């Protein structure tokens, strides 16, 4: 490149080339006449710098190729692909995509298109578990920020998911968000000015919904709340008019209603379970998107279209091969049920507990409140004993959670929240504590009896000899054998249990049973923000060795564990099958490297409560999931049915051993009928709310345009393979892709790859092991190779072996019948988008290979399809270097004559880019809204066009054996 003589006072327009500090830069928005924001010409966002004009900034022009620096046909392809793959600011209508470190699957563009067709984005993303809702929501957010429709963003989520959101936003979307949690607030507040809110000081935040929902914090948040809010696990943030779910859920719903009341606020709701079985709760959820949806007739065409315009809800089957893209989910979830029978000692303990329980719930003394307290404390004891002797001992030493209740309703609400697995629990963070069995009137003989039961439980739990312990606790023996088999088959399991004491009991035993494995326990005792860190530390400590994670349900929701674990063991049955589905969804999701994951359910063959839960809930749920392809939440009446059945069990005492229980009670039959009805309604709704407003052709058009500008997955794979081979790399084919030996690569390329000490594996696609390179343009390793190839082509001082691409060449081929010149061009343009806060200006870049026949002064341009065919042409004859240099010298000397034609092409490209922006912004908005959304939208090319490469394709001589 050469510095021009233009005086500094002429200014430096955005997008123009300048020379400073010994290199060339592009001027970015935010610059002023005295201080410029600059990005190196072949650099990325990490290389952006601020430079004072007084430092000696001058205008620059892109230098022409050197005729003495010749390459071949491979040079043209490598340089073209390096240019496309390395772009981080393309000119297309999706402003954020080129700069992301994630390559969206075609199906993940559907929520984005749906969002951009709304003036104010109000969207419910309700795709199935494991499809990638976090990426879909973040993709919409990144685009709204890039287009200037939002400056600030908050993610509201359970505290246990805050770290995961922070990592996803930073690593994949370049959004540095601050977590606002009880443990971080004080640090964040230290940097505030007087009267300033955290949400004014930090533009991007991730906020614990439970922390911010309280009356004392909500008002400050609402005053300074960002214009873009994402709500994760949104189903837990709505309640019905009865306040079911507790005060916390009511507070969360009030917070969301207040946020949604600002009709200019973008709101993205994310949940895999939008419908909990209660119609009113679902109506309240969709009413946050548009109040009209709360009461609209969803069975009618008008209601259907209204909801479909704001709802994305798909099963895996809907998107597995969407637009021909093979999205690799596990092909199957292999489920298994394994049973155990109680040892004589444990059966004696259970019989004693059942006799005690029978006496407690049939005791008619005291008030109705006291009777309900006794009922719940009795059920608490039974459930904890079914979990483990450790949980039973802890329950027998803990005061009942409902003991302080003053009304029957309070006793039932508190007891159910502690004992049942309600999906409307305030939080999973405290749901794993033992509920307690001691009530205030436990005295005398009752207290002695409880102490005796506790001593029996402790005798099993504290048995020091592992062999004798598993003889006493056959459930423990079964999980040991199950984990052993999973590890032998190459599966790292997560063992889910209900109570904290059970988790530690299991952890101690499995650590002793598997001394060579790394075992970790994660429960609600840990602060939510520390749980993911504990799991990550387990994976790092274990490396490739066996690892076992024991967790309560504090890890069953929202946490991604698929990279390190491939199996789930249900040590304790959940009394709500949706919880089972959530547990298994931690490993059965996109990004899981294993084709088949496993789920093993353990239960007592002679434990009537386990049999009841399996027959009435778990098996029916699994049958519906297999039939429909998705999980259907159990109807809201399930809790009442379950408690009715449990009441019958407890009133029988220990006679259950001899009796064959009848689960075909009218209540159970009604539950099954309602569940099947819900499944049919879900089947119909999936069809009713299908995204006919976003047609596959709409998505295909945008995907093809994006890949034309940035490179398709096949382009990236071919480029990386060829670039490594051209640099001397030795590739070894593997089933997943290939490995390359880095020691023979040029020093600069090894630096770009991070100086690897051993062979680097490249996987064709996700899922891939943690830290592996993937053949996608957003992968950091692939991007580093593209950057190296482009930089090396622009640096003729490097050794020839270190420069796989060259900027010019002469190719003699049978693919053409007349001399054809190929130009690799880069068009820079100033893109001005109408934003909520005024015009939003950006610099965009587009790579365009162009080709012509005839004279440069009167070129005949080839079609894009013909240009692509030309790039695939292979040489058929040799040409002496001297002749090639002379030919190229003449072509380069004539090149200025084509400048006017390139300027015209740049303007045509700018016009087509503007058309693409208009198409995306106006579709489905209506004429008036669409016109408002494009007012002030401009795309202006920054001339002259950069010519990075010039290649002549010359017809091969027809005489056999002749050489030019």
Buried (B, 14 or more C-beta within 10 A) or exposed (E): BEBEEBEBEEBBEBBBBBBBEEBBBBBBBEBEEEBBBBBBBBBBEEBBEEBEBEEEBBBBBBEBBBBEBBBBBBBBBBBBBBBBBBBBBBBBBBBBBBBBBBBBBBBBBBBBBBBBBBBBBBBBBBBBBBBBBBBBBBBBBBBBBBBBBBBBBBBBBBBBBBBBBBBBBBEBBBBEBBBBBEBBBEEBEEEEEEEEBBBBBBBBBBBBBBBBBEEEBBEEBBEBBBBBBBBBBBBBBBBBEEEBBBEBBBBBBBBBBBBBEBEEBBBBBBBBBBBBBBEBBBBBBBBBBBBEBBEBEBEEEEBBEBBBBBBBBBBBEBBBEBBEBEBBBBEEBEBEBBBBEBBEBBBEBBBBBBBBBBBBBEEEEEEEBBBBBBBBBBBBBBBBBBBBBBBBBBBBBBBBBBBEBEEBEBBBBBBBBBBBBBBBBBBBBEBBBBBBBBBEBBEEEBEEBBEEBBEBBBBBBEBEEBEEBBBBBBBBBBBBEBBBBBBEEEBBBBBBBBBBBBBBBBBBBBBEBBEEBBBBBBBBBBBBBBBBEBBBEBBEEBEEEBBBBBBBBBBBBBBBBBBBBBBBBBBBBBBBBBBBBBBBBBBBBBBBBBEBBBBBBBBBEBBBBBBBBBBBBBBBBBEBBEEBBBBBBBBBBBBEBBBBBBBBBBEBBBEBBEEEBEBEBEBBEEBBEBBBEBBEBBBEBBEBBBBEBBEBEBBBEBBEBBBBBBBBBEBBBBBBBBBBBBBBBBBEEEEBBBBBBBEEBBEBBBEBBEEBEEBBBBBBBBBBEEEBBBBBBBBBBBBBBBBBBBBBBBEBEBEEEBBBBBBBBBBBBBBBEEBBBBBBBBBBBBBBBBBBEEEBBBBBBBBBBBBBBEEBEEBEBBEEEEBBBBBEBEBEBEBEEEEBBEBBBEBBEEBEEBBEBBBEBBBEBBEBBBEBBBBBBBBBBEEEBBEBBBEEBBBBBBBBBBBBBBBBBBBBBEEEEEEB
